[in-house]
Amino acid sequence: ESGRDLQKKMQGLSRRAKWAILQGDMREKSVGISFFKAFQCLETQLLELIASAKQAERLAQETKNHFELFFNMSPDAIMISRFQDGAIVECNEAFLALSGYQLAEVVNPAFSTANLYAHAYDKMKILSLLQEKGVCSNVEAAFRKRNGEVRIGLFSARVLALGGIQHVISITRDITERKQVEEELRKSEARYRMLAENIKDVIWTLNTETLRFTYVSPSVFRLRGYTPEEVMLQSLEAVLTPEA
């Protein structure tokens, strides 16, 4: 039962008791033979309700503490901002480290999340997703630090209501180093491919499990009269066995 239901029962029993007292009759049957038992029952229920409320309060506090622990210890940058104007209301240490700002600088009415984007099209892309779907996941975007350095982040966010006002909670993972490694690998691959495609000697790679070619350089045409695609369809035995 809710506290309101218990209150109504208590008021009803109280009126019955007052009426009996005004009549000068304090016998149990005049007050109502079940009054005292009912009162004891209501008292028990009230105590249980209070205990339940305290337990719910403890659970809510524990949940809040766990969230704050995760929020502050996460290696990814977490930020809560107002959806309407982009004002930041909360952020963790990882966000401050990624952005290069101090807490007092970002949790400030004069500061907006718009200041963080290196490119306007990244901001518009994310804003469009949040307006349309209320959520975005693993969107790659460039962010500018306080010192002007640009970092690449993998951005995920969700719109939620806090105190009746729409906010955005976002998580950004810094993938700048990973993107740099990928770019270096791409450049290296391009350089080696250019060398392989222009060298006179035939270069090839082979899958040792299937014994099938995975790459054959274009110079094979000058040597054997076959295109690289034709050679890759041939078996290793056919390629290495001299034609009669």
C-alpha positions as CSV (number, residue, x, y, z in Angstrom):
1,E,0.0,0.0,0.0
2,S,1.1,3.6,-0.6
3,G,1.6,6.2,2.0
4,R,-1.5,8.0,0.8
5,D,-3.7,4.8,1.3
6,L,-2.3,4.4,4.8
7,Q,-3.0,8.0,5.6
8,K,-6.6,7.6,4.6
9,K,-7.1,4.6,6.8
10,M,-5.5,6.3,9.7
11,Q,-7.8,9.3,9.3
12,G,-10.9,7.1,9.1
13,L,-9.9,5.2,12.3
14,S,-9.1,8.5,14.0
15,R,-12.5,9.9,13.2
16,R,-14.2,6.8,14.7
17,A,-12.1,7.0,17.8
18,K,-12.9,10.7,18.3
19,W,-16.6,10.1,17.9
20,A,-16.6,7.4,20.5
21,I,-14.6,9.6,22.9
22,L,-17.0,12.5,22.4
23,Q,-19.9,10.1,23.3
24,G,-18.1,9.3,26.5
25,D,-17.8,5.6,25.7
26,M,-14.3,4.2,25.7
27,R,-15.3,0.6,25.4
28,E,-13.6,-1.3,22.7
29,K,-16.9,-2.2,21.1
30,S,-17.9,1.4,20.8
31,V,-14.6,2.5,19.3
32,G,-14.8,-0.6,17.1
33,I,-13.5,-3.9,18.2
34,S,-11.1,-4.1,15.3
35,F,-9.8,-0.5,15.8
36,F,-6.8,-1.3,18.0
37,K,-5.9,-4.4,15.9
38,A,-6.3,-2.3,12.8
39,F,-4.2,0.4,14.2
40,Q,-1.4,-2.0,15.1
41,C,-1.6,-3.4,11.5
42,L,-1.4,0.1,10.0
43,E,1.5,0.9,12.3
44,T,3.3,-2.3,11.0
45,Q,2.6,-1.4,7.4
46,L,3.8,2.2,8.0
47,L,7.1,0.9,9.4
48,E,7.5,-1.4,6.5
49,L,6.8,1.4,4.1
50,I,9.4,3.6,5.8
51,A,11.9,0.7,5.7
52,S,11.2,0.1,2.0
53,A,11.6,3.8,1.2
54,K,14.9,3.9,3.1
55,Q,16.1,0.8,1.2
56,A,15.1,2.4,-2.2
57,E,17.0,5.5,-1.1
58,R,20.1,3.5,-0.3
59,L,19.9,1.7,-3.7
60,A,19.4,4.9,-5.5
61,Q,22.5,6.4,-3.7
62,E,24.5,3.2,-4.5
63,T,23.5,3.5,-8.2
64,K,24.5,7.1,-8.2
65,N,27.9,6.3,-6.6
66,H,28.5,3.6,-9.1
67,F,27.7,5.9,-12.0
68,E,30.0,8.6,-10.6
69,L,32.8,6.1,-10.2
70,F,32.4,4.9,-13.8
71,F,32.0,8.5,-15.0
72,N,35.3,9.6,-13.4
73,M,37.4,6.5,-14.0
74,S,36.5,5.9,-17.6
75,P,39.5,6.3,-20.0
76,D,37.2,7.7,-22.6
77,A,36.0,11.3,-22.6
78,I,32.5,11.6,-21.2
79,M,30.5,14.8,-21.3
80,I,26.9,15.9,-20.5
81,S,25.6,19.0,-22.3
82,R,22.3,20.8,-22.9
83,F,20.9,19.8,-26.3
84,Q,19.5,23.3,-27.0
85,D,22.6,25.4,-26.7
86,G,25.5,23.0,-26.2
87,A,26.3,24.3,-22.8
88,I,28.4,21.7,-20.9
89,V,27.0,20.8,-17.4
90,E,29.4,17.9,-16.5
91,C,32.5,16.2,-17.8
92,N,35.1,13.7,-16.5
93,E,38.9,13.9,-16.2
94,A,39.4,12.1,-19.5
95,F,37.4,14.8,-21.3
96,L,39.6,17.5,-19.8
97,A,42.8,15.7,-20.8
98,L,41.5,15.2,-24.3
99,S,40.3,18.8,-24.8
100,G,43.1,20.5,-22.9
101,Y,40.6,22.7,-21.0
102,Q,40.1,23.3,-17.3
103,L,36.8,22.4,-15.7
104,A,36.0,26.0,-14.9
105,E,36.5,26.9,-18.6
106,V,34.1,24.3,-20.0
107,V,31.4,24.3,-17.3
108,N,30.7,27.8,-18.1
109,P,27.6,29.4,-19.8
110,A,29.9,31.2,-22.3
111,F,31.4,27.9,-23.5
112,S,29.7,25.6,-26.0
113,T,30.4,22.2,-27.5
114,A,30.5,23.9,-30.8
115,N,34.0,25.2,-29.8
116,L,35.3,21.7,-29.8
117,Y,34.8,20.7,-33.4
118,A,37.7,21.2,-35.8
119,H,35.3,21.0,-38.8
120,A,31.7,22.4,-39.1
121,Y,30.6,19.4,-41.2
122,D,31.4,17.0,-38.3
123,K,29.3,19.1,-36.0
124,M,26.4,19.2,-38.5
125,K,26.6,15.4,-39.1
126,I,26.4,14.6,-35.4
127,L,23.7,17.2,-34.7
128,S,21.6,15.8,-37.6
129,L,21.8,12.3,-36.3
130,L,20.8,13.3,-32.8
131,Q,17.9,15.4,-34.0
132,E,16.7,12.6,-36.3
133,K,17.3,9.5,-34.2
134,G,18.2,10.7,-30.7
135,V,21.4,8.7,-30.8
136,C,24.6,8.3,-32.8
137,S,27.2,5.6,-32.5
138,N,31.0,5.5,-33.4
139,V,31.0,8.6,-35.6
140,E,34.5,9.6,-36.6
141,A,35.1,13.3,-36.1
142,A,37.9,15.8,-35.7
143,F,38.1,17.8,-32.4
144,R,40.3,20.8,-31.7
145,K,42.2,21.0,-28.4
146,R,42.6,24.3,-26.5
147,N,46.2,24.6,-27.9
148,G,44.9,24.2,-31.5
149,E,46.0,20.6,-31.9
150,V,43.5,18.4,-33.8
151,R,42.6,15.0,-32.5
152,I,40.5,12.3,-34.1
153,G,37.7,10.9,-31.9
154,L,35.2,8.1,-32.2
155,F,32.0,9.8,-31.0
156,S,28.9,8.2,-29.5
157,A,26.0,10.1,-27.9
158,R,22.4,9.8,-26.8
159,V,19.7,12.4,-26.1
160,L,18.0,12.1,-22.7
161,A,15.9,14.2,-20.4
162,L,17.3,15.5,-17.2
163,G,15.0,17.6,-15.0
164,G,12.6,17.9,-17.9
165,I,15.3,19.4,-20.2
166,Q,16.9,17.6,-23.1
167,H,20.6,16.9,-22.6
168,V,23.2,14.9,-24.6
169,I,25.5,12.4,-22.9
170,S,28.5,11.6,-25.1
171,I,31.5,9.3,-25.0
172,T,34.6,10.1,-27.2
173,R,37.4,7.7,-27.7
174,D,40.7,9.2,-28.9
175,I,41.8,7.2,-32.0
176,T,44.4,9.7,-33.3
177,E,47.4,7.4,-33.0
178,R,45.4,4.5,-34.6
179,K,44.5,6.7,-37.5
180,Q,48.2,7.8,-37.9
181,V,49.3,4.2,-38.0
182,E,46.7,3.3,-40.6
183,E,47.7,6.3,-42.7
184,E,51.4,5.2,-42.5
185,L,50.5,1.7,-43.5
186,R,48.4,3.0,-46.4
187,K,51.4,5.1,-47.7
188,S,53.8,2.2,-47.2
189,E,51.5,-0.1,-49.1
190,A,51.2,2.4,-51.9
191,R,55.0,2.8,-52.2
192,Y,55.7,-0.9,-52.3
193,R,52.9,-1.5,-54.8
194,M,54.4,1.2,-57.0
195,L,57.8,-0.5,-56.9
196,A,56.3,-4.0,-57.5
197,E,54.3,-2.8,-60.5
198,N,57.2,-1.1,-62.2
199,I,60.1,-3.4,-61.5
200,K,61.2,-5.8,-64.3
201,D,61.6,-8.8,-62.1
202,V,58.4,-10.8,-61.2
203,I,57.2,-10.4,-57.7
204,W,54.6,-12.7,-56.2
205,T,53.1,-13.8,-52.9
206,L,51.7,-17.2,-52.1
207,N,49.2,-18.6,-49.6
208,T,51.2,-21.4,-48.0
209,E,48.1,-23.3,-47.0
210,T,46.3,-23.3,-50.3
211,L,49.4,-23.0,-52.5
212,R,47.6,-20.3,-54.5
213,F,49.1,-17.0,-55.5
214,T,47.7,-13.9,-53.7
215,Y,49.7,-11.4,-55.8
216,V,51.6,-11.4,-59.0
217,S,53.3,-8.3,-60.4
218,P,52.5,-7.0,-63.9
219,S,56.0,-7.8,-65.2
220,V,54.9,-11.4,-65.4
221,F,53.3,-10.6,-68.7
222,R,56.6,-9.7,-70.3
223,L,58.2,-12.9,-68.9
224,R,55.4,-15.4,-69.7
225,G,52.8,-13.7,-71.7
226,Y,50.1,-14.1,-69.1
227,T,48.4,-11.3,-67.2
228,P,48.7,-11.3,-63.4
229,E,45.0,-12.3,-63.1
230,E,45.6,-15.4,-65.3
231,V,48.6,-16.5,-63.4
232,M,46.7,-16.2,-60.0
233,L,44.2,-18.7,-61.4
234,Q,47.0,-21.2,-62.1
235,S,48.3,-23.7,-59.6
236,L,51.9,-23.5,-58.3
237,E,52.7,-26.7,-60.1
238,A,51.5,-25.4,-63.5
239,V,53.5,-22.2,-63.1
240,L,56.8,-23.9,-62.0
241,T,56.6,-26.8,-64.5
242,P,58.3,-26.0,-67.8
243,E,56.0,-26.2,-70.8
244,A,56.8,-29.1,-73.2
